[in-house]
Amino acid sequence: MKLIKRKDYLEEITDVINTPDIKIVTGVRRSGKSKLLEEIIKYIKLEDKNANIIHINFNLTKYEDLQDYHKLEDTIESKFHNNVNNYIFIDEVQMCKDFEKAINSLHAKEKFDIYISGSNAFLQSSDLATLFVGRAYEIHVFPFSFNEYSTYFPNENNYQNLTNYMTDGGMSGSYLYKNKSRRMKYLNEEVLNALIIRDIVNKYRIRNEQLLNLLVDYLMDNIGNLTSLRKIQNTLASNGIKADHKTIGKYIDYLCKAFAFYKVRRYDIRGKKYLNKEEKYYLSDHSFKYARLGTRNLDYGRILENIIAVELLRRNYEVYVGKLYKTEVDFVAIKQNQKLYIQVSNDISDEKTLNRELKPLLNIKDGYKKILIARIYQPKYEIDGIEIIDPSEWLLNLGSKKTLQ
């Protein structure tokens, strides 16, 4: 399998090597967490020739006897070396029952630099502070960005490569399948169904698996649409499916905690306050929609919006849907003292469409940057202070997680 260096993640992790935090790599299934751990190990071996690296991968049967947390801790302790830096790497850590007890104990001894990864259902951002009594530093891994996809599949025509990315997605394991139907089967059965059935259903002991799957289909079909629990409940009821809004909310929360979807709340631009009535949901990778639902209701504008939403999250922005009077701004992106207003459109060649997309941005009176990301197939330009830029250029030129634009 072809490998590329995921520079942003490596840079983030190398900045915290030998800090007292427990480094925890999270992300949706098959997003590259294990490969990232391997890259960190290679880096440490190059930088610290005397390093003692203890690497345990619970995917391998040779480590089955360490699935008791006492044995895991004792084995790691037995491998400790004096007068050198000792590093612990544990992959699929959730396969050790009560793993957090061993990790917390090892961390308390202040002898090891600890790195772990595992199933997205068992290492969730919201649970890390509870699981680990010591300090935890989360490195959240997303599927391939367009920047990474372009490194994997070099193409002088960035516009065409973006079209390819919009259908191929960022799950690099699928790139090995040259046949499209086999690629979709891998994404649906080996990634998405495994995520839903093996992780979520098993962890939370889901009784109504049919409802969970219906919610997955509904959220995929409504990417970029404002929705609410009541609206989903009514839609299901109109199709003869009874489910209370509390159960629906709980199941959707499980899907978001497992990084299948990301929830984006609304933000009142004029009142500068957050709104809780309706939200939008975006897929962790847009290829899942093709794999699950096929190409029915194909909407490139929605797929492009999904790509931009995930890219903003990848760049560590807080992301919101903007509300201004009766209009909507696709994204309000906030980081530190920076704020971006972003509209997304697949096609603005029609003047009415262009004016419709510009109107919400023109109505915003503050001085923060305003961008219309649209497939213009040419270099960026400005209209009344609003930057019009092709998504291929925006996704490539601003690929660094540290960029504030």
C-alpha positions as CSV (number, residue, x, y, z in Angstrom):
1,M,0.0,0.0,0.0
2,K,1.3,3.5,-0.9
3,L,1.9,5.6,2.1
4,I,2.3,9.4,2.4
5,K,3.5,11.4,5.4
6,R,0.7,13.2,7.2
7,K,2.7,16.2,8.0
8,D,0.2,18.2,10.0
9,Y,-0.4,15.4,12.5
10,L,3.3,14.5,12.7
11,E,4.1,18.1,13.4
12,E,1.4,18.3,16.1
13,I,2.6,15.1,17.9
14,T,6.3,15.9,17.7
15,D,5.6,19.2,19.4
16,V,4.3,17.2,22.5
17,I,6.9,14.3,22.6
18,N,8.2,13.9,26.2
19,T,5.5,16.1,27.7
20,P,3.7,14.5,30.7
21,D,0.4,14.2,28.8
22,I,-1.1,10.8,27.7
23,K,-1.3,11.2,23.9
24,I,-4.5,9.8,22.6
25,V,-5.1,9.4,18.8
26,T,-8.8,9.4,18.0
27,G,-10.8,9.4,14.7
28,V,-13.2,7.5,12.6
29,R,-12.4,3.9,11.9
30,R,-9.8,3.3,9.2
31,S,-8.7,7.0,9.1
32,G,-5.0,6.1,9.6
33,K,-4.6,6.1,13.3
34,S,-2.4,3.0,13.5
35,K,-0.2,4.2,10.6
36,L,0.3,7.5,12.4
37,L,1.5,5.7,15.5
38,E,4.0,3.8,13.3
39,E,5.3,7.1,11.8
40,I,5.8,8.5,15.3
41,I,7.8,5.4,16.3
42,K,10.0,5.9,13.2
43,Y,10.5,9.5,14.0
44,I,11.5,8.8,17.6
45,K,14.0,6.1,16.5
46,L,15.7,8.6,14.2
47,E,15.8,11.4,16.8
48,D,16.5,9.4,19.9
49,K,18.9,6.5,19.2
50,N,18.8,5.2,22.7
51,A,15.0,5.3,23.1
52,N,13.3,2.3,24.6
53,I,10.1,1.8,22.6
54,I,7.4,-0.6,23.9
55,H,4.9,-1.2,21.2
56,I,1.8,-3.3,21.7
57,N,-0.7,-3.9,18.9
58,F,-3.8,-5.7,20.1
59,N,-4.7,-6.6,16.5
60,L,-1.9,-9.2,16.7
61,T,-2.6,-12.5,18.5
62,K,0.8,-12.5,20.2
63,Y,-0.6,-9.9,22.6
64,E,-3.8,-11.7,23.5
65,D,-2.5,-12.6,27.0
66,L,-2.1,-8.9,27.8
67,Q,-5.9,-8.3,27.6
68,D,-6.0,-8.2,31.4
69,Y,-5.0,-4.8,32.6
70,H,-2.8,-6.2,35.4
71,K,-0.8,-8.3,32.9
72,L,-0.5,-5.3,30.5
73,E,0.9,-3.1,33.2
74,D,3.3,-5.8,34.6
75,T,4.6,-6.6,31.1
76,I,5.3,-2.9,30.3
77,E,7.0,-2.5,33.7
78,S,9.2,-5.4,32.9
79,K,10.4,-3.8,29.7
80,F,11.4,-0.5,31.4
81,H,15.0,0.6,30.9
82,N,16.9,2.9,33.2
83,N,18.7,6.1,32.0
84,V,16.9,6.3,28.7
85,N,13.6,7.7,27.4
86,N,10.9,5.0,27.6
87,Y,7.9,5.2,25.2
88,I,4.7,3.2,25.3
89,F,2.6,2.7,22.1
90,I,-0.6,0.8,22.4
91,D,-2.9,0.2,19.4
92,E,-6.5,-0.9,19.8
93,V,-6.1,-0.4,23.5
94,Q,-9.9,-1.0,24.1
95,M,-9.2,-4.8,23.6
96,C,-7.7,-4.8,27.1
97,K,-10.5,-4.8,29.6
98,D,-10.3,-1.8,32.0
99,F,-7.3,-0.5,30.0
100,E,-7.6,2.9,31.6
101,K,-6.6,1.5,35.0
102,A,-3.3,0.3,33.5
103,I,-2.7,3.5,31.6
104,N,-3.5,5.7,34.6
105,S,-1.2,3.7,36.8
106,L,1.7,3.8,34.3
107,H,1.2,7.5,33.9
108,A,1.2,8.1,37.6
109,K,4.7,6.5,37.9
110,E,6.1,9.3,35.6
111,K,8.5,7.0,33.9
112,F,6.9,6.6,30.4
113,D,5.8,8.8,27.5
114,I,2.5,7.2,26.6
115,Y,0.7,7.1,23.2
116,I,-2.5,5.1,22.6
117,S,-5.1,4.6,19.9
118,G,-8.3,2.6,19.7
119,S,-11.8,2.1,18.5
120,N,-13.6,5.4,18.0
121,A,-16.5,4.1,20.2
122,F,-14.2,3.5,23.2
123,L,-11.9,6.5,22.9
124,Q,-14.3,9.4,22.5
125,S,-13.4,13.1,23.0
126,S,-16.1,13.6,25.5
127,D,-14.9,10.6,27.7
128,L,-11.2,11.3,27.8
129,A,-11.2,13.5,30.9
130,T,-13.3,10.8,32.7
131,L,-11.2,7.9,31.5
132,F,-7.8,9.4,32.3
133,V,-7.3,11.1,35.7
134,G,-4.0,12.5,34.5
135,R,-3.6,15.0,31.6
136,A,-4.7,13.7,28.2
137,Y,-3.8,15.3,24.9
138,E,-6.0,14.4,22.0
139,I,-4.8,14.2,18.4
140,H,-7.9,13.8,16.3
141,V,-7.3,12.2,12.9
142,F,-9.5,12.8,9.9
143,P,-9.7,10.9,6.6
144,F,-7.4,12.3,3.8
145,S,-7.9,16.0,3.0
146,F,-7.9,17.1,-0.6
147,N,-4.3,18.2,0.0
148,E,-3.3,14.7,1.1
149,Y,-5.4,13.1,-1.7
150,S,-3.5,15.3,-4.2
151,T,-0.2,14.1,-2.7
152,Y,-1.4,10.5,-3.1
153,F,-2.8,11.0,-6.6
154,P,-0.6,13.8,-8.2
155,N,-2.5,15.6,-11.0
156,E,-1.5,18.8,-12.7
157,N,-5.2,19.6,-13.2
158,N,-6.3,20.5,-9.7
159,Y,-9.9,21.1,-10.9
160,Q,-10.2,17.6,-12.3
161,N,-8.5,16.1,-9.2
162,L,-11.1,17.8,-7.0
163,T,-13.8,16.2,-9.1
164,N,-12.1,12.8,-8.5
165,Y,-11.9,13.5,-4.8
166,M,-15.5,14.4,-4.6
167,T,-16.4,10.8,-5.6
168,D,-13.4,8.9,-4.2
169,G,-13.4,10.5,-0.7
170,G,-10.6,10.5,1.8
171,M,-10.7,6.9,3.2
172,S,-7.3,5.8,1.8
173,G,-8.0,2.1,2.3
174,S,-10.5,2.3,-0.4
175,Y,-7.9,3.4,-2.9
176,L,-6.6,-0.1,-3.2
177,Y,-9.7,-1.2,-4.9
178,K,-9.6,-0.4,-8.6
179,N,-13.2,-1.6,-9.2
180,K,-15.7,1.0,-8.1
181,S,-18.3,-1.5,-6.8
182,R,-15.6,-3.3,-4.7
183,R,-14.5,0.1,-3.3
184,M,-18.0,1.0,-2.3
185,K,-18.5,-2.5,-0.7
186,Y,-15.4,-2.0,1.3
187,L,-16.5,1.5,2.6
188,N,-20.0,0.3,3.4
189,E,-19.4,-3.2,4.8
190,E,-15.9,-3.1,6.3
191,V,-15.9,0.5,7.5
192,L,-19.4,2.0,8.0
193,N,-21.2,-1.2,9.0
194,A,-18.4,-2.2,11.2
195,L,-18.5,1.2,12.8
196,I,-22.2,1.0,13.4
197,I,-22.7,-2.6,14.2
198,R,-19.5,-3.7,16.0
199,D,-18.7,-0.5,17.8
200,I,-21.9,1.5,18.6
201,V,-24.3,-1.4,18.8
202,N,-22.1,-3.5,21.0
203,K,-20.9,-0.7,23.3
204,Y,-24.3,0.8,23.9
205,R,-26.2,-2.5,23.6
206,I,-28.5,-0.9,21.0
207,R,-31.8,-2.8,20.9
208,N,-33.3,-1.0,17.9
209,E,-30.6,-1.5,15.3
210,Q,-33.1,-0.8,12.5
211,L,-33.7,2.7,13.9
212,L,-30.0,3.4,14.1
213,N,-29.5,2.5,10.4
214,L,-32.5,4.6,9.4
215,L,-31.0,7.6,11.2
216,V,-27.7,7.0,9.3
217,D,-29.6,7.1,6.0
218,Y,-31.6,10.1,7.1
219,L,-28.6,12.2,8.1
220,M,-26.7,11.2,4.9
221,D,-29.7,12.2,2.8
222,N,-29.9,15.6,4.6
223,I,-26.3,16.7,4.6
224,G,-26.3,20.5,4.8
225,N,-30.0,20.7,5.7
226,L,-31.1,22.2,9.0
227,T,-32.8,19.6,11.1
228,S,-34.2,18.9,14.6
229,L,-35.1,15.8,16.6
230,R,-38.8,16.6,16.2
231,K,-38.4,17.0,12.4
232,I,-36.7,13.6,12.3
233,Q,-39.3,12.0,14.5
234,N,-42.1,13.4,12.3
235,T,-40.4,12.2,9.1
236,L,-40.1,8.7,10.6
237,A,-43.7,8.7,11.8
238,S,-44.9,9.7,8.3
239,N,-43.2,6.4,7.1
240,G,-44.9,4.4,9.8
241,I,-41.9,4.2,12.1
242,K,-42.4,5.1,15.7
243,A,-39.5,6.5,17.7
244,D,-39.5,9.1,20.5
245,H,-37.2,12.2,20.1
246,K,-35.2,11.2,23.2
247,T,-34.1,7.9,21.6
248,I,-33.4,9.6,18.3
249,G,-31.2,12.2,20.0
250,K,-29.4,9.5,22.0
251,Y,-28.6,7.4,18.9
252,I,-27.5,10.5,16.9
253,D,-25.2,11.4,19.8
254,Y,-23.7,7.9,19.6
255,L,-23.0,8.4,15.9
256,C,-21.3,11.8,16.5
257,K,-19.3,10.5,19.4
258,A,-18.0,7.7,17.2
259,F,-17.0,10.4,14.6
260,A,-19.4,9.1,11.9
261,F,-21.0,12.5,11.8
262,Y,-20.1,16.0,13.1
263,K,-22.8,18.2,14.4
264,V,-22.7,22.0,13.5
265,R,-24.8,24.3,15.6
266,R,-26.3,27.6,14.6
267,Y,-24.9,31.1,15.4
268,D,-26.8,34.3,15.3
269,I,-24.4,36.7,13.6
270,R,-26.3,39.9,14.6
271,G,-27.0,38.9,18.2
272,K,-23.6,37.1,18.6
273,K,-25.2,34.2,20.4
274,Y,-25.5,30.4,19.8
275,L,-28.8,28.9,18.9
276,N,-30.0,25.4,19.9
277,K,-33.2,24.8,17.9
278,E,-31.8,23.3,14.7
279,E,-28.4,21.9,13.7
280,K,-26.7,20.5,10.6
281,Y,-24.9,17.2,10.4
282,Y,-21.9,16.4,8.2
283,L,-20.3,13.0,7.4
284,S,-16.7,12.4,8.5
285,D,-16.1,11.4,4.9
286,H,-18.4,12.1,2.0
287,S,-17.6,8.8,0.3
288,F,-19.7,7.0,2.9
289,K,-22.9,8.5,1.3
290,Y,-22.1,7.0,-2.1
291,A,-21.2,3.7,-0.5
292,R,-24.4,3.6,1.5
293,L,-27.0,5.2,-0.7
294,G,-25.5,5.0,-4.1
295,T,-25.8,8.0,-6.4
296,R,-29.5,8.7,-5.8
297,N,-30.3,12.3,-5.0
298,L,-26.8,13.2,-6.2
299,D,-26.0,16.8,-5.2
300,Y,-22.4,18.0,-5.7
301,G,-23.2,21.2,-3.9
302,R,-24.0,19.3,-0.7
303,I,-20.9,17.1,-1.1
304,L,-18.7,20.2,-1.6
305,E,-20.3,21.7,1.5
306,N,-19.5,18.6,3.5
307,I,-15.9,18.7,2.3
308,I,-15.5,22.4,3.4
309,A,-17.1,21.7,6.8
310,V,-14.7,18.8,7.6
311,E,-11.8,20.8,6.3
312,L,-12.6,23.7,8.7
313,L,-12.8,21.2,11.6
314,R,-9.5,19.7,10.4
315,R,-8.0,23.1,10.6
316,N,-9.2,23.4,14.2
317,Y,-11.9,26.0,13.7
318,E,-15.1,26.1,15.8
319,V,-17.7,25.8,13.0
320,Y,-21.2,27.1,13.1
321,V,-24.1,27.7,10.7
322,G,-24.6,31.5,10.5
323,K,-28.1,33.1,10.8
324,L,-28.6,36.7,9.8
325,Y,-32.2,37.9,9.9
326,K,-33.9,35.5,7.5
327,T,-30.8,34.5,5.6
328,E,-28.2,31.8,6.3
329,V,-24.5,31.8,5.9
330,D,-23.1,28.3,5.3
331,F,-20.3,28.6,7.8
332,V,-19.1,30.9,10.6
333,A,-15.6,29.6,11.4
334,I,-13.9,30.9,14.6
335,K,-10.4,30.4,15.8
336,Q,-8.7,32.5,18.5
337,N,-9.3,36.1,17.4
338,Q,-10.0,35.1,13.8
339,K,-13.5,34.7,12.2
340,L,-14.4,33.7,8.7
341,Y,-17.8,33.9,6.9
342,I,-18.0,31.3,4.2
343,Q,-20.6,30.5,1.5
344,V,-20.2,27.3,-0.6
345,S,-21.7,26.7,-4.0
346,N,-20.9,24.2,-6.8
347,D,-21.9,26.5,-9.6
348,I,-22.3,30.3,-9.7
349,S,-22.2,30.7,-13.5
350,D,-25.8,31.9,-13.4
351,E,-26.1,35.5,-12.2
352,K,-29.1,34.9,-10.0
353,T,-27.3,32.1,-8.2
354,L,-24.2,34.3,-7.8
355,N,-26.3,37.2,-6.3
356,R,-28.1,34.8,-4.0
357,E,-24.8,33.4,-2.6
358,L,-23.3,36.9,-2.2
359,K,-26.3,38.5,-0.5
360,P,-25.9,37.0,3.0
361,L,-22.2,37.9,3.0
362,L,-22.9,41.5,1.8
363,N,-25.4,41.9,4.7
364,I,-22.7,41.3,7.3
365,K,-21.3,44.6,8.4
366,D,-18.3,43.7,10.5
367,G,-14.7,43.6,9.2
368,Y,-14.0,39.9,9.2
369,K,-13.1,38.1,6.1
370,K,-15.9,36.9,3.8
371,I,-15.3,34.1,1.2
372,L,-17.5,32.5,-1.5
373,I,-16.0,29.1,-2.3
374,A,-17.4,28.0,-5.7
375,R,-16.2,25.9,-8.6
376,I,-15.1,28.8,-10.9
377,Y,-12.2,26.9,-12.5
378,Q,-9.9,29.9,-12.4
379,P,-7.8,31.9,-10.0
380,K,-9.5,33.8,-7.2
381,Y,-10.9,37.3,-7.6
382,E,-13.0,39.7,-5.5
383,I,-16.5,41.2,-5.7
384,D,-17.2,44.1,-3.3
385,G,-14.5,42.8,-0.9
386,I,-15.7,39.2,-0.9
387,E,-13.1,36.7,-2.1
388,I,-14.4,34.3,-4.7
389,I,-12.2,31.2,-4.8
390,D,-12.3,27.8,-6.4
391,P,-12.4,25.0,-3.7
392,S,-9.4,23.3,-5.2
393,E,-7.3,26.4,-4.6
394,W,-8.7,27.0,-1.1
395,L,-8.3,23.4,0.0
396,L,-4.7,23.2,-1.3
397,N,-3.3,26.6,-0.5
398,L,-4.7,26.7,3.0
399,G,-4.0,23.1,3.9
400,S,-2.0,23.7,7.1
401,K,-3.9,23.2,10.4
402,K,-2.0,26.2,11.7
403,T,-3.3,28.6,9.0
404,L,-5.7,31.3,10.2
405,Q,-7.4,32.0,6.9
